[in-house]
Amino acid sequence: MKTEAPVIVRPARNLRGSVRLPGDKSISHRYAMLAGIAEGPSRLENYSTGADCASTLGCMRSLGVAWERNHKDGIIEVQGRGLSLTAPKTPLDCGNSGSTMRMLSGIVAGQRFTSAMVGDESLSRRPMARVITPLSAMGAQIESHDGKPPLRITGAALKAIDYAMPVASAQVKSCLLFAGLFADGETRIEEPLRTRDHGEVALRAFGAKLERKACGQGAVMGHEVRIRGGQRLRGIEARIPGDLSSAAFFLCAAALFPGSQLTIPSLLMNPTRARLLDILMQLGLRISVTQLDEIHGELVGSLQVEGGRLTQATIAGPDSAALIDEIPVLAAIAPYTEQGIEVRDAKELRVKESDRIAALATNLRLMGAQVEEREDGLKIPGGQTLHGAELDSFGDHRIAMAFAVAALRAQGETLIRGAESAAISYPAFFQTLEEVTER
Ligand code: S3P
């Protein structure tokens, strides 16, 4: 297999070996942004190798933050500038990265200059009203293309807000917490469902104080976070744990074969991200966790997994938000389970790097699977035999990787066009998959 498109994936017997993953993408983005607005230097080890996190570093440089990557060990050293950045001379290029555009908009909204933010074709189709509305309420002036990129953000002396987010989005929550640092008073953000908390954990690691608690009533418990403006951050030295959403592809691939045995050291185990492990155990993968540790508030552990029978799963309600990045690969292995996988309440998948519900249904059908596509999810019966096919990644890294996994148990070869999009989060994916695949 090569990393240039198209990639051909042949059927496998099982997966064996050890996979050490590049640093978590969600944490890498946040550390790069916070290191830039902290005082003093930060040293970030195992920073994500994906193009998305490189986009964040590129934007930080355009905002006057000096950083260097050590060529030997890949460690990123960032010279924090404190809360005041410098006006960018050219538009901030967010590439394919929704995380960069949404979270960084919270920081540039607090600056005394105007920033233009642009993205590639896919990012230019993605909804930004979710950050434009609250940041405008805080006092920033934002122009957009009908709620979509490009954005032109004129920062201001921000006012704190009390804001109930209509969409459960960790990117939006982090954006507003970052903006809250620049606001006058206490910002309170309420999320309808608990989403990943890397923004909160990272802010604390960089020395900020914030309060969090559950709120709401009955079955639907929300979650609130409060942060005071004017707090100063200080740089950190950190090793970023392995990316759990990238690990998902290897875990699901291992799950396809009873003979698989895989070890994944130093993996992120943050409880707001680890729902995948419960679902995989429920499906039939045997997982044991050793060497649990905490680094700057993030839980890290080593995983040992063994394949077994795969039964069935339903992903709905809060699980759909918690598993949003892992649903593509879970859906891609669904036909090989005994009773199938049903995904509901996952409408957000339609506004990711591609319309992931449509992309999953299209590719699964091309492989001969029966699939029921719904507005907010998919129902995929189990016990199916798939055949190799010519597929498209739809320019979406997670679709490219999900179908490389599905192809391992198909009959015949599968060709994936646009497989190079895997580099958005995981440039070495195809090579690493090849290294642990036995045929
Ligand atoms: C992310 C949150 C999720 C996820 C994305 C990364 C984050 O997006 O899909 O890949 O790091 O906060 P939303 O905030 O749009 O749910």
Residues whose N, C-alpha, C, O or C-beta is under 5 A from the ligand:
A	BS01	S3P	S26 S99 A168 S169 A170 Q171 V172 I324 D325
